């Protein structure tokens, strides 16, 4: 190749490299600023969660809490050193509102799960991840249903006595907890079917 062409190609290549690296430098120079802005936004959302005037209508309150969680997820990354602390503060504020508003653990758990699945939808390979979640939940439900059958069967073997009645009560409480957990898992399965 003649020298006059190689110089021309070299100059074009250098210009393309310079443009690329300048853009890269600009992008990363602004990341710290953007993360600081995101941190301020997230701290603002935490304050809103704490100070929002909730009502007696828990359906509306849930919608408000869902909206706070949606907004939280839409805000981008924060400085890595602040990430865990600010996430903990947000969870603490949301959990506090669930307690104050007397919203059940089942509702809280499904809301949190729904938020997780919404975030997964944007991830490459989301279909496989959601299918894996379905399989995990199905297995948990089957195990709990099996445990319930065993516990109910065991209750039938106890004779009537004070000690046996205490053990029966403990087993019945385990059965109730397992049924409640199955109920939560079935709600989560419904969320996955709609995803």
Buried (B, 14 or more C-beta within 10 A) or exposed (E): EEEEEEEEEEEEEEEEEEEEEEEEEEEEEEEEEEBEBBBEBBBEBBEBBEEBEBEEEBEEBBEBBBEBBEBBEEBEEBEEEBBEEBEEBBEEBBEEBBEEBEBEEEBBBBBBBBBEBBEBEEEEEBEEBBEEBBEEBEEBBEEBEEBBEEBEEEBEEBEEEEEEEEEBEEBEEEBEEBEBBBEBBEBBBEBBEEB
